[in-house]
């Protein structure tokens, strides 16, 4: 899995990098066919304080691309919310891949 963590108007510290990496381990635990993960952490220059910390993530899995974003007052809370959204998407995608929605063949005599 290729992991890219970048910051916009923000320096990505080693503590922030390990936090994001630790949270993204949950996704790879549920679905092991993750090819590429790109995380973008931004601080928007707004006058109001609320929801100016944003986290976005693109995940390339075998056969599809998944995207999620979240905004919060605290960057760590935004990352938590982002990983929750991505986890739901990955589990739903995995279930869709494993589901066999065809009717059983009836015996003909």
N, C-alpha and C positions, 0 to 999 in steps of 0.2 A: 504494500500500500504506500503510495506516494502522498506525503502530507506537506502542504504548503500553508504557512500561517503568515499573513502580512497585516500591516497596520496602516491606516490612513489617518493622518493628523495624530498619530500615536506611535510610541516606540514599544515594540513587543519585547517585554522583559522576559528573562528566563523563567521567572515564577509564573507569568501568564502563559508562556508556551507550555510548561509542564502541566498546568491546570487544564488547558484546552486538550492536550494530548491524552491526559488521564480520562477526561470526559468522553472523548471520541473512542476510547477503548470499548465502551459499552456498545457502540454500533458494530464494531468488528466482532464482538462476541456474539451478536445476534445473527450476523450475516458476513460470511468470510470471503465473499466474492467482490469486495470493494477494491476498485482499481486505483482511484485517485480522489483525494480530498483537498479542497481549497477553501481556506477560512480567511475571511476579511473582517478585521476589527476596526471600527471607525468611531471617531468622536466628532459629532456634528457641531458646528459653531452656531448654535441657536441661542437666543436671548433667554428663553425659559430653560430651567434646569431639567425638567422631566423628559425622559425618554430621549436623551441625546447620545447615549452610548448604544452603538448598534453592532450586531454580529450577524454575518452572512456566511453561508456555507454552500458550496456546490460539491456534490458527491457523484462521481462517475462509477456506477456499478455495472456489472456484466449485463449489457442489454438496455440500459436506461441511464438517465441523469436525474438526480434529485436535487432540489433547491429548497432552502429554508432561510428565513431571516427573523430577527427579533430585535426589539429596542427596549431599553430599560434605563433607569437612573444609574444603576451600578453595572459595570461591564461583566463582572462575574455572574450576576443574576441574568444578564442577557445571554451569556454563554450557556448557562443552565437551561434556560427556556429554549434556546436554539437546539441543544442536544435532545431535549424532550421531543421537539417537533420532528427532528431527523429520525429519532428512534422509532416513532410511530410510523413514519413514511417507510423506513427500511423494513419493519416488521410486516406492514401491509404489502409491500412489494414482494417480500419473500413468500408470504402466504399466497399471493396471486400466482407466483411461479410454481408453487407446489400443489395448487388446487387442480383437481381433475374434474372438470365440470361436464363430463359426458355421461349420458344415461347408459346403464348396463345393457348389454345385448340380450334380447330375449331369445330363448331357445325355440327353434322351429323344428317341429316333428312331422 
